[in-house]
Amino acid sequence: MRILIISSTYPKLGDMSFAFVHARSKIYGNKGQKVRVFIPSTYNSMYKIERIHVYRGNFNFFKSLIEDFDPDVAAIHAPHFLTFKNHLNHLTKNKIPIVLWIHGSEALFQILPGYLTPWDIKSKIHSIFRDPIKLTLLRYLFLKSNSIVFVSKWMKEYTERHILLKHPFSVVIPNPIDTELFSFKRKSIEMACEGVSVRGLGWKYGLDIAIKAYSDLKKTHLTIIGNGPLENYFRYLAQRSRSNVSFITKPINHDKMPEIYHKYGYFLSPSRVEAQGVAMCEAMACGLPVIATNIGGIPEFVENEMTGLLIPPENPHILREAIMRLYDNEDLYNKLSEQGARFVNEKLSPKIIYTQEISVFKRCINEME
């Protein structure tokens, strides 16, 4: 099968944005499928990452790729109407089935609480006008697609409710976790003195809540790994709160993350908005017990007291209590570590996700014949 992946961005060396899309490309390629990736852009270029050929270019470049590669199916990730409209029309014209992935931001109202900082009034005003237009245009993409894939049940219900449309062939398939790369290593309770949170430094991931939770907390330390627009604010807040946290903001290649995770004892995901939480699931696969907020799609991947601890959002005191509970309870620590890793291996491994996704592709192809 020839699979064309179209994505608004894609990883390259030193920048692992949209690593969850690249993970799929590698799975398809490892299973013997032919894969090409296209990124809409104003300039043309090509590069290769881990044996995946990536093409970036304008619409004419896209048409040339379609002619040369002759894909059996197109998988579109994180679509935006203005960027993808012509590409979808061209795929439809050439009778190439389209599978549309909804990951999060492309379908979320940014005006909703938790997405933007309280003081970013300008962006909130823009969202009042932009969000309804964005979701109205997303309906057009739905109608052009042969199938829709959502990464969580919550994402599916949220999107269908807000665009007022249910696609006749929509499925829920989470982002896969490379369980060979992110492999389990047994932890000891002594490692609970070091926690980690791999998050973009934006408001929706709730890092300000984590920073407040570690105020004057001496027994355990948190390392925040990531970069983003609120770095200076979070550093200021950490200093003002006398918080026992530190930051790593330099880029880290995705294949180096397991080595990073194995240095820590637990993972924090204090998000305000989250469709799945790929980094959280990767940490679980490595054996890190997870403390996460009970919002969005997270409860579909973290069962409270079984594969992690779920807490309400916006509450640094309850987060602190959960951290100390994990720190002081060896039986709970070991249980969450082992069962969290088992859940990821049983539900999110490449083999399982590949079987589900290739089935969607085959159905769409068969319906076009």
Secondary structure, 3 states (H helix, E strand, C coil): CEEEEEECCCCECCECCCHHHHHHHHHHHHCCCEEEEEEECCCCEEEEECCEEEEEECHHHHHHHHHHHCCCEEEEECCCHHHHHHHHHHHHHCCCCEEEEECCCCCCCCCCCCCCCCCCHHHHHHHHHHHHHHHHHHHHHHHHCCEEEECCHHHHHHHHHHHCCCCCCEEECCCCCCCCCCCCCCCCHHHHHEEEEECCCCHHHCHHHHHHHCECCCCCEEEEECCCCCHHHHHHHHHHCCECEEEECCCCCHHHHHHHHCCCCEEEECCCCCCCCHHHHHHHHCCCCEEEECCCCHHHCCCECCCEEEECCCCHHHHHHHHHHHHHCHHHHHHHHHHHHHHHHHHCCHHHHHHHHHHHHHHHHHHHC
